[in-house]
Amino acid sequence: MSIQHLIRPTIKTLKPYSSARDEYKGVKGDLIFLDANENPFNNGINRYPDPQQSELKSVLSELKSVPIENILLGNGSDEVLDLLIRMFCEPTKDNVVILPPTYGMYEVLANVNAVEILKVNLSAKHFQPQTETILKAANANSKILFLCSPNNPTGNNFDTSTIEKLINSFKGIVVIDEAYIDFSNEKSWLTRLQEFPNLVVTQTLSKAYGMAGIRLGMCFASVEIIATLNKIKAPYNINELTQQKAIELLGNHSLVKYQISCLIEEKDALVKVLGDVDYVENIYPSDANFILIKVDDANKRYQQLIDSGIVIRNRTTQPLCENCLRLTIGTKAENKRLIERLQTL
């Protein structure tokens, strides 16, 4: 598939902003920086950050087994998703396809960019993409298909064969949002990135890596897509403190693996308890760090938990999620308190 015909014409001809730090690449030595109108007195953050986040990308490249030239970093995954919409979708003309119930920012970002939204609900029984319905709903102006797998708020992975068919058949870009992939036994689609020129995979450090506060999202795609995204991103979109903290915490991968195993163990324990709670009508399978449950009255149970000082997410207004609550897995102590309250409601 040719990607060039999918890119907005104005983006293809765009001359990117050239930051002060982009203009002396390859120059080494004891440099005096008088180019960017910075305060020269060193306090650790007086200089602009590396616009290409080279050191951090090198760490991520090794961790994810993906070449640096296939990586773009964003101020959270939301910036990455916004950049993709701006790159491929002509306002008031093109559309994106989303599969409710799903992550709400796809719709928000499309609306912000004046891009039409085509909605095709997941299957009611297993929350899987309805392939033929999706392909029939798409048209010549359908530029991006968003797949969230594991899906938020349902927690399940999409079938590999279904995703593969959509990548091969959809005439635009397929974005697989893998925010929760580290909690899943399924392989990341990063392992197949080179097979599909129209595949984009997004991940985040906000979930399994415990860095929600620094706002760092990752985009993995072909060299062609990443090069174009680099043209339109803000020159210094990842600040120095974020880069430093990410490099520091990524150095302790064993801790991340330990925390993931703890959360999965806690999730399994919570599922067992929920099975004996009489007002819980269904517990949906989850490959994430949360559980979606169906209860007798979501609004009532949500308020009861809030009154007890426990904040969860009420998803009853979402398609296919009537009377559903989403429970994030907390620490052992937090989960114990949740369990005790659930058993006494």
N, C-alpha and C positions, 0 to 999 in steps of 0.2 A: 504494500500500500504506500502511495506517495503522501507524505505529510504536508508538503508545500501547498497543495491546493486547499488544505483545510485551514491554513493560517490566514488570519485577516490581512488583506492587502496593505493596510496602513502599518501593520506590525512588521510585515516583511520588508518594507522600505524605511522603517524607523531607524534613525541614527541615534544610538544610545548615548546617554550622558556619560561623559568621560570624567571620572573622578580624579582627584589629584594623585591618589594612590595607584591608579591604573596606568599612569603615564611613564613610570620609570621601571617597569618590570625588567628583571634581569640584572639591574644595577646592584652591585654589592659593595660592602665596605662601610666605613664609619660615616654615615650620611648625616647631613644637617638638613632638617626639614623646614623650609621656608616657603612651601608651596600651597598650603591649605588654610592659611590664616588662623592657625590654631594658637592656643596659649602655649608657649614653649616650656613652662615650668612643670617638670614631671611630677605627676601624682598617681601614675598608673593608668589613668583614663583621659589624659589631656589630648591624646592623639586619636584621630579617627580610626575605627577598627578596620581590619583587613576586609575589603569589600567582597572578596571571594572565599573568605574563611578557610584558607588553604590548610592550616594545621589541623583544624577541626575536621575538615573533609578527609584528610589523610587518615585520621583515627577511624572515622565512620567507614571509609573505604575498606579498611582492613577488617573491621567488625562485621560489615555486611557483605563482604566479598563482591563489591561493585566498584568499578573504576571511578576515579574522581570526576572524570568528564561526564559521567552519567548521573551526577548528584547535584541537586539544587537545594539550598536551605532557605527556610522561610520563618517569618515571625509567627510561629505556630503553623499547623497544617492549614489553617484558615487562609493565611496569606498565599500559600501555594495554590489552593483551590481557586482563589480569586484571580491569581495570575493566569491560571489555565483558562478560565472563562474569558478573561480579557484577551488572551492570545488567540483563541479559536472562534469566539462568538461575536458576530457583528450585532451591536445593539439594535433592538426593534426588528431584527430580521431572523436571526438564528435561534435555536432552542437547545436545551439540554434535557436529558431523560433521567428521571429519578424514580426509585422504587420504594414507595412508602410501605410500611413505616421505616424510616431511615433517619440518618443524621440531619438535623434541621438546617444546618448552615448551607447545604447545597442550594436549597430554595432561597434562602436569604441572599446569598451572594449572586444568584442569578437575577433576583429582583433588583438588587443594587445596580447591576450592570445592564438593566433593561433587556434581559434575555428571557424569552418565553420558556416555560417549564412544562414538559410533558410528563404526566404521572401514570405509571403502571404499577399497581399494587403487587406486592409479593403474593404468592399463593397462600390462601387462608390457613391451610393445614400445617405446612412445614416451613413457611416463610422463605420460599425459594423463588428466584426470578422466573417469570413466565416467559420463556424465550421467544416463542412465536408471537405472542401478544406484543412484546417489546419491539421486535423487528417490524411488525405491522404498524405499530404506532409511530415509529421513527419515519422521518421524511428527508428530503434533500437538504433541509436546513438543520438537521439534528447533528450537532457537532461533538457533543460529549455525552457519554453514558456513565453515570456514577454508580459504582458497586461498592457497598460497604461490607467487607467480609473479614472477620466476624462482624455481623451487622449490629448496629446500635439503633433501636433498643432491644432487639430480639435475642442477641447473643450468639446466634448460630453462624457457622460457615456456609457459604454457598457451594454447591456441588462443583467440583473441578471441571467435569465435562460440560456443565451448563456455562460456566465462565468461558471456557475455551471456545465454545460455539459462538458466544456473543462477541468475543474478541475477533474471531474470524469472519463473522457475518455483519456486524455493525459497521456502517460506512464512515464512522468518525473515530474519535479518541475514546478509549475505554479506560477510565480511572478506577483503580482498585484501592480503596481506602483501607489500609491495614493497621489502623490505630491499635487494635487489640490482638494482633497476630502473635505476639510473644506469649500469650496465654493459651494458644491453640496447639494442638498436635499436628495440624496441617502445615505443609511447607508454604513458605512465602512465595508469592509470584515473582519475587526478585530472582529466583533460580531460573526463570524462563523469560526474563526481560529481553534478552537478545533475540528471541524467536519472533517477537511481534513488534513491528515499528509503531503501531498505534496504541501500545500499552504504556500506561503511566501508573506507577505504584507510589502511594504516599504512606508514610509512617510518621510516628511522633515519639518524642522522649517524655511525653506527659503522662503516660500510663504505666507500663511496666518499669520504665527507667526512673520513675519518681521525680521528674523534673518539670511538672506542670507550671511551676512558678517562673521558669526562665523563658517559656514560650519558644520552643524550637521544633519546627516541623521539617520533614525530609521528603524530597521528591526524587524519584528514580525513573529515568526515561532514557530514550535514545539520545545520542550526542546532538542530533539535530534539534530535538525539542528543548533540551537543556540549554543549548546555545541561544535559542530564541528567547527563552524565559529570562536568561541573564541580561538580555537587551532591555527588558521592560521592568525588571525588579528595581526597587529603590537601591541606590548605590551602596548604602550602609545599612541594609535592612536587619542585620544581626549585630547587636551591640557587643562591645568588648567584654562586658561582664558575663553575658550569656555564653560567648565563645569560651572564655576561661573556665566557667563553671562546668560546662558540658565536657570539656577535655578532662577536667579533674575527676568528675563522677564516672565518666565512661572508662576510666582506668581501673575501676573496681567492678568488673563484670561478674565476678563470683558472688558479690552481694546482690546484684540484680537477679541472678539465677536463684539464689536462696529465697529472696522475697517472692519471686514468682511461684516457687514451689509451695511456700507458706500460704499464699493466697488461693492457690488451687486446692490445697488441703482444706482450708477454711471453707471454701465454696462447697466442696463435697459434703462437709459436715453440716452446713446450713441447709443444703438440699434434703438431707435425711430428716432433719427436724421439721422442715416445712411440709414434708409428706404426711406428718401426723397432726397438722393444724387444720381443724375442721372447715374453716372458712376459705382455705386455699384450694381453689378448684383445679388449677393446673400449674405445673412448674416446667417451663420451657427449657430444653437442652441449651447449655451455654458453653461456648468456647472462649469466653471473655472473662473479665474480672467482675462481672455482675450477673445477676439472675433476673429474668423477667418472670413474674408470677401473675396468675389471674386469681382474683379474690371475689367475694360476694358483692362487695361495695367498695370500690377503690377510693372514692372521695372520703368515705367514712374512715376507712383504715388508715389512709394517709394522714388525716387530721388527728387521729388518735396517736399516731407515732410522733407527729409534730408536737403535740401537747406533752409527750413524754421526753422531748428533747432529742428526738431521732429524726434526721432529715433524709428522706428518700426521694424518689422521683415518681410522680403520678403521671402515667402515660395513657390514661383512659381516653383522652381526646384524640389520640393518634389512630390512623386507619388500622383495623384488625386488632386493636389493643384495648377494646372496651373492658373496663374494670381491671386493668393491668397496672402493676407497680414494678418499678425497677429498683433492685437493691444492689448497691455497690458492696463488694467484699471489703471489710475493714480489718482492723487488728483483731487478734483473738479476744481481747477485752471488749472491744466495740461490738463484735459479733455476739459475744455472750450476753451483753446487755440487750441487743436487738432480739435475740432468741427468747430471752426471758420475757420481754414485752409482748412479742408476737404470741407467746403461749398464754398470755393472760388477757388479751383483748376480747 
